[in-house]
């Protein structure tokens, strides 16, 4: 066993050339013997012993920097660098002062404290986000189908051991290195291992030792995927004892790309830092000729730089995104990439599957058409409770359909009722057999399977070969149109003439128009089990049709309505029959126009050029894509993107992976999706429901809106700090209206906590009534700048007025003011209080750009109320507590002073409420 876990069949170092050559030369029977296994698989007891002895089938976690290094990495943020540089210079000013100014030391310590606080919050959020992501990934575990004790079961892929017999089907991820012992049209995609994109066929036959292991056609490897067909394979290597594990150990971790939002924030940080430096240098140059001490003037310039930097932004951004991801997780949407949170808010088109996404994926057979008439079936779900109307004429059809299945019907266990292991459609057929009175175990024993041709999306058929009484029959089930084309007769009639064909098509259309999914079942007798696929699936005798209902999810109707109201176009792209898809589309509200929709089939798409497809999508709103293959889905997604749309697309199969990657938001099914689809997607729906997509879009819009809210909140008060300083400078006042220590106190007391609370704001009422934001819209847009300039200007006017009003009422000339003057200290305190109080009103104002705060509810965000109270309490402590008065150079304020600053602070709320009322009136009269 490798130190990190994992093992190989032969005791040798975990390299391909040392362990596997002997295995690939063996026959399947010899492979079982070498692995200590059998065609029935291992016993459960033996599997437990091997797992304990040899370790789990896992690769070691990607190397991470230590917690200390990750914490230190928080200090590489540009805002942190600017503040740390300011702290160093301020400390230098203290050390070089003659005598040293204790205020400079206090300022340096305060700046470092701000940086440490931001680093702690950012590190804490990243750490919690990692833990959350790991917990969520555990909710969508990778599983593998294996034979244990002769029964097919599903186990966590991490519990595979050498000797396990793995069942391989199209769409499965191969979870360990294996030797194929049974193959039916089996092909695997080795692109993850070799870079070769074309599927490679696999066989169970031995290969010579001269063939390199990586090219051996009887070996499959961890990390690859099953492209087509089916088969069985014996596990020969697990964990780091696999070829993929060897490569994994040699591969360095790749740093993740920054998301567009992170790049925009970084660009904004560069511009703010440059502006802070330029403004500080300019004011230093302006004030130096006034005759003040150089050190004091330099510290003043540093204070201006600090006033320009929104210290709380990095921490607030981290918290807002983490909250968004957690809220989506609670709504059953696992976001794997940060970019998904940003892009969801601008989604304009959702291309969705039908089965399992719009519907429950709980198939129930409701009708069987055989012997020229329709037979009703009662009961719902997978419980074999119900009956088949007049079952005798349909028994041959039901028997053939049930034998041509790989799924298993599992009886109730614990709290779980009847359930299916495998395909849901096959589960419905097995339930039908039980309702018809067939003993499936006895039928399988009487007619054992001797061969099969697995289902694939190209021919839309599945065939199994069964021997009974010395005769071999091929049972075929699949899409009605494809199977009907291969039938030459119909049970009870001699030939499949035009009249019989029309009768079958009429029965099919009647079922499909009722929203039923229809399967056709046929049979033919063949010479022996070695028959080829083409022969087995031609010259068939049609037994009849099976119509099953997959009811729409009850929550989908409202979700589709919400998407349409939000300006999001919902398009169904399904492999199902057009009439069935149309019936479901109308039930859930995707298709609303009177008359039949514009239906485009896969065959028509093959004949349609890209320009014509884009023109169709532009002209036709109610368009339905039916009978399409995964490659058609990718074309539809590409056409929408070419038109400038932001596209989300759902998928569950391995062949959906290209479309999931092509889309802006690839959405995989967590419950029913394949491993390949989940890996290709950026979002996984844990409940497979379309309603979760709509909820994620709503939350994505909310996250983006909340980020804009606290950006406005943070930058508007920076203006309130900066303008009084500029006014004093150009008015010739020798001192600053607000010092750097006060600025830092505002940023910590009045900014960080309320901004964090704004990040928890729930989605605004009507957030899904607005059209999606444009792809080109920047976070730091002109509209955002106008808004924070509007609010910040009111704060700046108020703060500047109260300072100079207090100075003016003292009747003392500017030149006679000193830092210890009681009037100046009172004016300093009033400036800080004016900004703090105005920020209280500003926080309520920015909660919505269009809705009155009184409509939202003043108390509807308790976290914001608490944060504001803390901010005001800190301000009171700075004003009235003697130790803090000494640090911040403040003085006690009177009730009249508080009334004045409150009146000016309330102007922020009043002015914005007037703006919102005018905006509402303008829209009402438009």
N, C-alpha and C positions, 0 to 999 in steps of 0.2 A: 504494500500500500504506500502511496506517495504521502509525504509528510502533511501535505495540505488536503489529503483525502482523495480517493480514487484508486483504481487498480486495473490490471490487465489480466487477460485469460492465462497467459504464460508468465511465469515469474521472470521478469526482465525489467530493465529501466523503461520508463514510459516514453518510448519512441516507437515510431511506426515500424521500423525495420526489424526491431528485436522481438516484438510480440506477435504481430499479425500474419507474417508470411505463412507459417504452418497452418493457420486457421483457414486462409483462403484456398489452400490446396486440398482441404478435406471435403468429403461429401457431407451433405446435411446430416446424415446419420452419425458420421464421425464427429461432427461439430457438437452435437448433443452430448456425445460421450466425453469429449474433451472438456466441455463446460460443466459436466456433472449435472446435466439438465435432461429434459425429455420433451417431446412434442406437446405434452400437456402443460409444460412450464414447470417452474419450481413449486414446491409446497410453500405455504405461507410461513411455516416454521423455519424452513431452510432459508428463505429470503431474510427473515429477521436475523438469523445467525450470521449470514454473510454481510448484512448491513452493519452489524455490530463489529465484526472482525475487520472489515475493509473500508468502512467509512461511507459517507454520503456522496452521491453523484453531484457534486457541486464544484464550481471553480472558485478560487479564493476571491474575496472582494477586491475591487480595484484599489490600488494603493492610495491612501489619503495622507495629506499632510497632518502633522500632529495638531492637536487642539491649540497649542501655543502658537504655532506658525499660522494657523488659520485665523487666530485672534489678531496676530500682528499684521496679517494681510488687510485687516480693516483700515489700517492707517495709510494705505496706499491710495485711498480715495482722494481726489483732487481737493475737495473742500477740507479734508483733514490735513492735507499737506499745507494748504494756505494758512490754516489756523496754527499749525505747529510752527511754521516759519514765524508767524506773528508772535507766538509765545517765546521763541528763542530770542528774537530781537528785543522783546519787552524785558526778558530776564537780563539780557546784555545791558539794557538801559539802567536796570536796577544796580547791576554790578559796577557799572562805570560811573554812576551818579556820585556827586560829591556835594553833600552827603547822599547816600542811597535813599531813594524814595520807596518807602514800604508799599505804596500804592501800586508801583510797577511790579513788585514781587507778587502781590495779591492778584493782579491782572494776569500775569503769566501762569500762576497756579490755576486761576479760573478757566483760562483758555484750554489748558491741558485737561482740566476736569470735563469740559464740554466734549473734547475729542474722545476722552475715555468713555464717557457716557454713550456717545454715538456708536463707538466701536462695540461696547457691550451689548447695546440693543441690536445692532446689525448682526453680530456674531450669534446672539441668542436666537434671532429669527431664522438665520441660516441653519443653525443646529436643529431647531424644532422642525423646520421645513424638511430637512433630511430624514428625521425620525418619522414625520408624517408620510413622506413619500415611501419609505420602507414599509410602513404599516399598510399603506394602500396597495403597494405591489403584492403584499402577502394576501390581499383579498382576491387577486386574480392569479392563482398559482398555476404554474406549468404542470400539466398532468400527462401521463402516458398510459396508453392501453396495453395491458400485459395479460398473459395467461398465468393464473395462479390456481393451483389445485384443479386444473383442467377447466376453469371458468374464466371468461374474460372479465377483467375488472379494471378500474382506473386507479392509479396510484400517483402520488406526487413524483415528478420526474427525479427529484433528489433522492428518492428511495429505490431507484433502479440498482440492481446488482448484477455482477457477472453471472451469466446463466439464465437470466430472465428472458422469456420469449415475448418480444414486443410485437404488437399488432400495428402495422403501418397502413395509413389511408391517406388519400389526397388531402393536402392542407396541413398535415401533421408536421410539427418540428421534430426532427430526430434528436433525441435527448442523450444518446450515448453512442459510442462506436459499436457497430453490430455487424455480424455476418448473416447475410440473407439466407434463409432456409426454405422460403416459399415466396414465389413472385407471380403476380397476375397483372401483366401490362404495367409493371412497376417502373417508375422513372423518378429520379431525384434531382433537385437543383442544388449544385455544389458551389454556387457563386460565392457564398460566404467563405468557402475554404480555398477554392482554386481560382476564382474570378471568372470562371466559364459560365455564361448565362444560360446556355441551352440545356434542357433537361437531359440527363444521362440515364439510359436504360439499365435495369438491374436484373440479375438472374440468380438462381440458387445453385447453379452448377459450379464445380470447382474450376479454378483458373491456375495456370502454371506458375511456378515460382519465379519465372523470368519476367512476369508482369509486375511493374512497380505497384506497391500497395495502394497508392492514391489513385491508380488507374484500374484497379481490380473491380470488375463489374458485379462481384458478389459481396462487396463491402459498402456499408453506409456509415456516415460520420456524424458525430455530434455537431450541431450548429447548422446542418443542412436541412432541407425541407423536402417533403414528398410532393412531387409535381402532379403525377397522375398514377392511377392504378392502386393496387393494394398488395399486401404481402405480410410475411412474418420474418423476424430476424432474432438471432440470439445475441444478447449483449456480450461483448468481448472486452470492453474498456469503459471505465467510468471516471468522472472527475478529471483531475490533472493527469490521469493515465490515458487520456484520449489525445488524438492528434490536435484537436482544437485546444485542449488544455496546454499542450506543448507550445503551440503558437501564442496562446494567451500569456504564458509566462514570459515570452520574449517580447511582447508588445508593450510599449510604454503607454501610459494613460494619456489620452488626447484632451487638451483643455477645451471645454465647451465654448461655442461661439456665443458672443453677447447678442441678446435680443435687440430688435429695433428700439424698444423702449429704453433699454440700458444705454444704447448708443446715443439716443437723443438726450438722455440725462447727462451723459458724459460730455456731449457737445455743449450743453447748456452750462455745465460746470466750468468748462474752459472759458466760455464767454464771460461768465460772472467773475471768475478769478481774474481775468484780464482787466475787466472793468474796475474791479476793486483795486488792483494794483495801480492802474492809470489814475483813478480818482484820488487814491491816497497820495501818490507822488505829486499830483497837481496841487492838492491842498497843502502839502508840505512846502511846495515852492511858493504858494501864495502867502502862507502864514509866516514863513521864515523871515522875510524882510520886516515884519511888524515888530521885531526886536525881542521876541520871546526866547527862552532857552532852547538850544538845539534839541536836547534830549526830550524835553517836554513836547516840543513841536513834532518830533519823530513819533513819540507815543500817541499823540493826537492823530497823526496820519494812520497809524496802525489801528486805532479805534475806528476810523472811517472804513478801513478794509474789513474789519470784523463786522461792521454794520451792514456791509454789502453781501456778506456770506450767509445764506440760509442754513445755519448749522443743523437744524432739525431735519433737513430734507432726506439725507441718506437713510436714517433710521425709519422715518415715516414711510418712505417708499418701500422698504423691505417689509414692514408690517402690513401695508395695504395689499401687497401682492400675496403675502402668506395667508392673509385673511381670505382673499379671493379664492385661492387654491383650496383652502379648507372648506369654504362654503360650497364650492363645486363638488368636493368629495362627499359632503353630506347629501348633496342632490344626486349622488350616484354617478358623477362624472369625474374620472381620474385624469387629471391634466399632467402629461409627461414632460411638456416643454413650456417654459415661461411664455414663449411667443404665442402659444395658443390662447392665453389669457388676454393678450392684447388684440389678437386677430378676431376673436369671437365677437367682440363688440362691433366689428365692421362687416360681418358676414351679410352678404346680399342674396346668396342662393344656397339652398340645401338640396342636394341630390340624395334621395333616400331609397333604401330597399323597401320592400313590402313585408315579406315574411319575417316575423320576429321583431321588427322595428316599429312598423305601424300596427302589426297584429301581435297576438300573444305567443305565436309559435307553439301552440298547443293544439295539434291537429286532432280532429274528430271526424270520422267518416259519417256522413249523413245520408248518402245515396249510393246505391250500386246499380249500374245499368248492365243487365245481362239478359240473354234470351229474349231480346226485343222489348223489354220493359224495365221500368225503374222500381227498385226495391228500397224502401225507407229503412233507415237504421236509427234506433233510439239510443239514448245515453250520451254523456258528455265526458270529455277528458280521457285519461288512460285507464280508468277503472273499467274492467270488463262487465259492467252492469248495463244491461240493455239487450236488445234483440234485433234480428234482421227479419224483415217482412218476407215471408215465403222463402226460407233460406235454401231449399233444395236446389233450385236452378243456379244459384250463385256459388255453390260449394267449390266447384273446380276453379273458378276465378279466385276465390278467397284463399284456397289452398296454395295455388301458384304464387299469389302475391305474398303470402306469409313466408313461404319457403325462400323466396327471392329477397330476403332481408338479412342484414347483418346486426341489426339492433336487438336489444334484449328488453323484455317487459319485466320490470322488477316489482315484486309485491310490496305492500306497505311495510315500513320498518320504522319503529319509534314514532316520531311526529310526522314523518313523511308518508304521504299516501302512495298510490301507484305512480311509478315514474319510469322514464325511459333512459336506458344507457345506449346512446347512439342517435341516429337520425330521427327527428320527430315524425316525419312522414311515415317512416317504417314502423314507428311506434303505433301510429293510428291503424296501420294494416294488421299488426299483431293483435291489437285490441279487437279489431273487426273479426279476426279469426276466432277469438275466444267467444265473442257474442254469437257467432254462427254455430257454435258448438263443437269446433274442432279442438282436438287435443294436440297442440303443436309439438310437444315432445314426442308423442307417438308418430306423428307425421314425419318428423325429422329422422326418426329411427328407421321408419319404413322406406324413406327415400333420401338417403344421405347425399350430401353435396359432394360431387366428384370434380367440380371445376367451376370457374366463374370468370366473368369479364366485368370488372368493376365499373361503376358509373363514372362518366366524365362529362364535363360541361360542353364538349364539342358534339357528341352524338346524343346526349340527354337520355341515355338508356343504361340499364343494368341487367345483366344476364347471369343466371346460375344454372349449372348442369346437375341433374339428380338422376341416380340410378334406382330403378324399381322393377322388380320381377324381370331382371335381365335386360331391361330397356332403358335407354338414356333419353331424358327429355330436357329441353332448354326452356326455362321459365324466364320471360322477359317482361320488365315493367319500365315505364318511362313516360315522357311527354307524348300526349295523344297524336299530335301531328307527325312527329318523327316516327313513332311506332306504327301508325296507320299506314305510312308509306311503305313499310316492310311487310305488311300483311297481304296474303293472297286469298285468304278465306276467313270466314267468321263462323264461330261455333253455332251449329244448327243450320247453316246454309253452305252450299257447295263452294261458291266463289265470292270474293269481295268485288262485286260489280258496282257500277255507279250508283245504283239505287241503294244498295247496302251501305256504301260509303257515305252517301248523303244522310242516311238515317243515323249513322254513328256520329257524323259531324253535328247534326241537329241536337242529338242527346248531349254531346260535349258542350255545345254553345248554350244550351238551356242551363246546364249545371254552372258553367262559367259566369253567365249573366246573373246568377243568383249569388255570386261571390264565392263559389266553391272552387277549390283547387282540384284539377282533374288529372288522374293518372290512368293510363291504359295498361292492360295486362294481356299478354299473349303467350302462346306455347308452340313448340314444334318438337318432333321426335328427330334425334340425330343418330348417326352411326355409332359413335363412341365418345368418350370424354376428351379425346384428342382433337375434336373438331375445332376449326378456326372460328374466329369471331364473326367474320362476314357470313359464313355459312350458318352459324348458330342464330344469327339475327336477321335472317332473310327467309322468305317463304313461310311466314308465321301465320298462325290461326288466332284471330282476336277472340279473347274470352269475354271482354267487356270493359267497362269504365268504372272507376271509383271516384266519387266526388266527396271531398273532405273540406270542412270549414275550419279556417284559422281566424277566429273572430278579432275585430279591431280592439286594440287596447282602449279602455274607456277614457283614459286621460289624454289620448292623442288628439281628439277633436278640439279640445280647448287649446292644446299646444299649437296645432296647425293654425287655428284662428289667431292666436297671439302672434305667430310668425308673420302671417299675412298682414296683420295690423301694423307690424313693425317694418313693413316694406321689404320683407324677406320672401323671396320666391321659393316655393317648395315644389320640387319636381320628382316624380316617382320614376325610378330607373330599376326595372325588375326583370328577372328571367322568366317570370310567370306569363301565363296566357293573357292576352290583351283584355278580354271581357272580364276575367277575374280581377285583374288589376284595376280596371275602370270601376267595377262595383265597389271595391275597397276605397278607391280614390274619392268616389262620391260620398261614401259613408263618413269618411274622416274630414272632408272639406277641402281636399287638394284640388279636386275638379269641381268647379262651381258654375261654369257657363252652361246654358241650356244647349241641348243637342250633343251629339257624340264629340269627344275630344279629338284633337289631331294625334293619332297614334302612329308611332314610328317603331317598326320592328328592327331586330338586328339585321335581317336580310336587306331591309331598305337602307339602313345605315351604311352597309357595305357598298351600296350603289350611290350614296350621297357624298359629294365632295365637301371639303372643309368650309368653303365659302357658302355653299348652299345650306349647310348645317347651321352656321352662324346666322345666316339670314332667317332661317326657320325659328331659331331661338329668340331672335329679335322681334319677329312679327307675331308669333303665336305664344300667347300666355298659357293657355290650357293645352299643354303637350304632354304626352305619356309615352315613355319608352318601355316597350314590352318585348319579351323573348330575346333579350340582349345577353351578350356574353361579357365577361369582365373587360375585354379589350374595347368593346363598344362603350362601356361605362367610362373608361379613361378618355375616349374621344369626346364624349359629352362634357366631361369636366374640363378638358383642354379648350373646347369651344367656348364655354362660359368664361374661362380665364382670359381667352383672347379678346373677349368683349369687355374686359375690364372689371368683371365681377369678382367678388371675394367668395370663394366656393368652399362649402363644407360638404363632405361626401361620406356616406356610411358604407361599411363593408364587413364581411365576416369570413370570406373564403380566402384561400391562399392566392388565387388568381386576382383578388381584389387589391392586392398589395400595390401594384403600379398606380392604380387610381387613387388609393389612399395617400401615396407619396406625392402624386401630381397635384392633389388638392391643396388649398391653403390650410384647411383643417381636415385631416383624415380622422374619421371617427370609427373605431373598431368596436365590435360587440364583445363585451367581457364574458358573458355567460355562454354564448353559442359560437363565438368567433374562434378562428384557428389561431395558433401561436404566431403564424406568419403575419396575419392581419394585425394582431395586437402589436407586434414589433414595428410594423410599418406606420402605424397611426400615431398621432400626437395626443389623442384623447381616447380614452376607453370608457364605454358606458357599462357600468357594472350590472345594470338591470336591462340592457339592450333596448330601452324604450326611447322612442322619438321625443317624448315629453322631456326627457333628460337633456336632449340637445337644445330644445327651446329654453329650458331653465338655465343651461350653461351660457347660452347667448345673452340672456337677461342679466346673469351675474357678471359676464364679461363686460357688458356695457356699464354695469354698476362700478366695477373695479376701475375702468378707464375714467369714468366720471368722478370718482372719489379722488383719484390721483390729481385730476385737474382742480378739484376743490381745494386740496391742501396746498397745491402750488400757488393758487391765488391767495390763499390765507397767509402763506409764508412770505411771499414776495411783496404783498401790499404793506405789511408792517415794516419791512425793510425800508420802504420809501418813507414811512413815518419817522424812522430813525435818522435817515440820511438828510432829508430836507431841512430840519432844524439846524443841523451841523453846517450845511452849506449856507443857510441864511445868516447864521452867526458869523461865519467866516467873511462873507462879502459885505456884511453890515459893520464889520470892524469890531465886533464884540470879542474881548480877549480870551474868553473861556468857552468851553463847549457846553451846549444845552443838555447833552446827555453823554456820560462817559462810557468807556468800553466795558467796565464792570456792570453797569446798568444794562447795556445791550445784551451782554451774556445772560444776565438774570432774566431779561425778557425772553430771550431765545429758549432758555431752559424752562422757565416758569409759565410763560404765556403761549409758547409756541409748540413745543414738542408734544405735550400731553393732549391738548386740543386737536393738533394735527393728526395724532394717532387715532383720536376718537372720530375724526372726520373719515378716516380710512375704514371705520366700521359701519358707516352709514348704510342702511339697507337701500335697495333699489328705489329710486324715486317713483311715485305714482306716475303712470304714463310713460315710463322709460321705454316701453315696447311700442309706444304709439308714434315715436319719431322714426324717420328713415335712418338706415345705417349711415354711420359716418363714412366719408370718402376715404379710399385707400391712401390718397395723397395728403390727407389732413395731418398736420404735425401736432404733437402734444403741446409744444410751446408755440401756439398759433397766435395770429394777430388778435383774434377774439379774446384769448386768454390775457394777452398783454394789455388790451384796452380795459378789460375788467379789473385787473389788479392796479392799473394806473388810476382808474376811476375811484376805487375804494381806498387805495393808498394815498391819493391826493387829499381826500377828506381827512384821513388820519393825520397826514403831514400838516395840513392847515391847522387842525385842532392842536396838535402838539406844539407847533411853532407859536401859535397865538397864546396859549396858556403860559409858556415860558416868558415871552417878551412882555405879556400883560403884567405878570408878577414882577418882572424887573422894572417895568415902567411905573407901576404904582408905588414903588419904593422911592422914586425921585432921585436916584443916585446915578451920576454919569457912568457911562460904560467903562471909562478908563480907571475908575476907582474900585471896580469889583475885584475881589480876590477869591481864591478857592475856599477860604474859610469863612467868607461872608455868609451870615445866616440867611439873608434874603436869597443869595445865589443857591444855597443848598436847598431851600424850599422850592425854588424854581426848577432845579434839577429834579427834585422829587415829583413835581407836578408834571414835568415832561414825561417821565417814566410812567406815572400813573395814567396820564392821558393815553399813552400808547397801549398800556395793559387793558384799560377799560374799553377803548375802541376795538381792541382785538376780541373782547367778549362779544360785542355786538357783531363784529365782522364774522366770527365763527358761525353765528346763526344765519347771517346773510349769505355766505358762500354755500350753504347746504343745498341751494338750488339756484340755478341761473334764471328760472322762469316762474317758479311757484313761490307764493308768499310764505314766509316762515310761519305765519299764523295758520296757514292751511296745512303745512307739514306737522305742526304741533311743536310748541316751544319745548315740551318735555319728552318728545318722542325719541331722543337719543340720550339716555341717562348718562352714558359714558362722557358725553360732551359736557353735560351739566357739571359732573364731578370734576372734570379736568379744568373747567373755568373757575370753579370755586377754589381749587388748589392754586391756580394762577393768581387770583385776587388775594388769597391768604398770604402767598409769598410776598406780594406787593405790600400788604399791610405790615408784615414782619420787617421788611426793608425800611419802611417809613417810621415804624414805632419802636423797634427793638434797638437799644443803644449799641450792642456789638455790631449789628449789621449797618447801623447808621455810620459807624466809624469806617467800615469797609467800603460802603457805597457812596459816602459823602452826602447822605440824605438827611431830611428833617421831618418832624411830624406834620401831617396835613390836617387842616381844620375841616369841619363839615362843609363850609362854604367852598373850600378848595375841591373837595370830593364832588360837590354838586356841579361845579364848573366843568371838571373833567368828564363827569358822567354825561352832562348835556352835550358836550362836543363829541363824546364817543357814540351817543345815541344817533347823532347825525348820519353816521355810516349806515345804520339800519333804516332810518327814515328815508334817506336819499335813495337807497336801493329799492325800498318798497315802492317809492314813487316811480322809479324806472320800470319795475316789473308791472305796475298797474298801467302805465302808458303802453308798454309792450303788449299787454293783454288786450287793451282797448283797440290798439292798432290792428291786431289780428282779428278781433271781433268784427271790425268794420271793413276788413279787407274783402 
